[in-house]
Amino acid sequence: MVITSAQNPKIRQVIALRDRRARERQGVMRVEGYDELSLALASGARPLALHFCPALFHPPEQADLLEQVRRAGAELIEVSAYVFHKIAYREGPDGWLATFPAMQARLDDLRLSAHPFVLVAESVEKPGNLGAMLRTADAAGVDALIASDPLSDWGNPNIVRSSKGALFTVPVAAADNAQTIAWLRHRHIGIVAATPHAPLLYSQTDLRGPVAIAVGPEKHGLSRAWLDAADVCVRLPMFGRVNSLNVATAAALLMYEVIRQRSAPSGVVPPSPNAES
């Protein structure tokens, strides 16, 4: 049976999940989009239900994903195009919207490599920036992204959408500042704090060891807790009149500086083209 009414209880329930309080109350999150759902399934996540609309599939061959979702044990709920546009969060939906158990996102659940590389985002205001950081973290091979003193939950639809599914490929956690700093210290991971007031450029600091890059909100930057805990503070070169970069852009530059240094010949940290004399 195809659901054609937006007043259907199952439809009203999935619409309610746009709200954080509803997600926390139900312990459920939404994942919208074919690519995002495919990555979630590939990561081993098991959906609870799938709302789908074949009329919106493009190309039609995407329907093969239905069998994967069915094998994962999810309830399949077919809806009309009208109803899907009502439940969709993004513009131009592609006919796929699944619900999953909410991520637990605990620090102690994180499993790091032998040479840890972590990104910490303190109180980042815009969920879309966290999603963008996840995409870069996936590309850069980051072990984990920790939301410290977070302002949003990892199930926020804007994070899911802007991460393009990287929410399911990069381990994530959320904790307050004190817990996150203590967790890093216990694992002997150096803290590198990004702040425009630092004396050192980001390219003038050795980032080859176990490292956590910490970035903060664009308006105020990292809090005193992170600046005091940092083993070193670094800045990005700024030549214009704007006093800060978008936080996701800054995080991307810092993550790729770690890659640059770790890819250099043993014992050599080549100077960055942006390094100041």
Stockholm file with secondary structure:
# STOCKHOLM 1.0

chainA/1-277         MVITSAQNPKIRQVIALRDRRARERQGVMRVEGYDELSLALASGARPLALHFCPALFHPPEQADLLEQVRRAGAELIEVSAYVFHKIAYREGPDGWLATFPAMQARLDDLRLSAHPFVLVAESVEKPGNLGAMLRTADAAGVDALIASDPLSDWGNPNIVRSSKGALFTVPVAAADNAQTIAWLRHRHIGIVAATPHAPLLYSQTDLRGPVAIAVGPEKHGLSRAWLDAADVCVRLPMFGRVNSLNVATAAALLMYEVIRQRSAPSGVVPPSPNAES
#=GR chainA/1-277 SS CCBCCTTSHHHHHHHHTTSHHHHHHHTEEEEESHHHHHHHHHTTCCCSEEEECGGGCSSGGGGHHHHHHHHTTCEEEEBCHHHHHHHCSSSSCCSEEEEEECCCCCGGGCCCCSSCEEEEEESCSCHHHHHHHHHHHHHHTCSEEEEESCSSCTTCHHHHHHHTTGGGTSCEEEECHHHHHHHHHHTTCEEEEECTTCSEEGGGSCCCSSEEEEECCTTTCSCHHHHHHCSEEEECCCCSSCCCCCHHHHHHHHHHHHHHHHTSCTTCCCCCTTCCC
#=GC SS_cons         CCBCCTTSHHHHHHHHTTSHHHHHHHTEEEEESHHHHHHHHHTTCCCSEEEECGGGCSSGGGGHHHHHHHHTTCEEEEBCHHHHHHHCSSSSCCSEEEEEECCCCCGGGCCCCSSCEEEEEESCSCHHHHHHHHHHHHHHTCSEEEEESCSSCTTCHHHHHHHTTGGGTSCEEEECHHHHHHHHHHTTCEEEEECTTCSEEGGGSCCCSSEEEEECCTTTCSCHHHHHHCSEEEECCCCSSCCCCCHHHHHHHHHHHHHHHHTSCTTCCCCCTTCCC
//
